[in-house]
């Protein structure tokens, strides 16, 4: 079973994605957040296998969280979500 965490600041999208992903037999949603700092704190406590991070959130961006996790908990896999087509995000 893959433990999954979702951080997305748009509440409607957060709820919809979490609900859809939780329907998968091999995934378990262990938590969600709409604020980056809250997400990082919960991720460190909940120890998910995979985190889905929105690239822009209040408190801390998904990129900042990914950097922190890479240093502190490199075993956690990170997937970045974005609707922004800014080239700087892809570097």
N, C-alpha and C positions, 0 to 999 in steps of 0.2 A: 504494500500500500504506500503510495506516494503522498507525503504530507505537503500541502500547498498553502501558501499565504498570499493574499492579494492586497496591494496598496494602490488605491485609485481614488482621487479626490472628488470625482463626480459621483455622488451618492447613488443615483439611478443606475449608472454603468457598473458601479461597484457591486450593488445588490444583484443585478442581472447576471454579470459574469460569475460571481460567486455561486449563484443558484444553478447556472448551467454547468459549471465545472464540477460542482458537488454531485451532479447526477452520474458522473463517470464512476464505474465500479472500482477502478484502480486509483482514484484520487480521493483524498480527504481534505476538506477545507479546515485548516486549524485556526484561521483568523483572518480578519480584514481590518483595514484602517483607511481613513480619508485624510490623514495628516502624516507627513513623512517622519517626523520625530517619534510620534506614537508608533508608527510602523516599525521603525528600527528597534525601539524598546521591546515591542512584542515579539519581533523576530528573534531577538537574542534570548528571550525567555522560552518561546515555543519551539525553537529549533526545527523549522520546516526543512524539507528536502529541496524545495523549489519555491522561489518567490517571484511573483509577477508585480513589477513596479511601474507605476505611471511615471513618466519622465519629469513632469512638472506637478508638484504638490506643495501646499503650504507646510511650513515647518522645516522641511528638508526635501530636496528633489530626489527622484529615483536614482539619478546618477551619483549623488552624494551617498545615498544608502548603499548602492552597489560598491562604491569605493571602500566604504567602511567594512562591508561584509567580506570583500576580497582580502582585506587585511586581517580582520578578526576571526572570520568563520569561512574560510575558503571552500569548505566542503558544500556550502549552500549554493545551489545553482540559481542564477539570476536571469530572468527574462524581462526586458524593458518594453513597456507599452507606450505608444505615442500616436497622436494624430497630427503632430507637427512635422513638417518636411524641411526642417532646418539642417543644412549640411553639417554644421558644427556638432549636432547630436550624434552623428554617425561616425565621428572620428574617435 
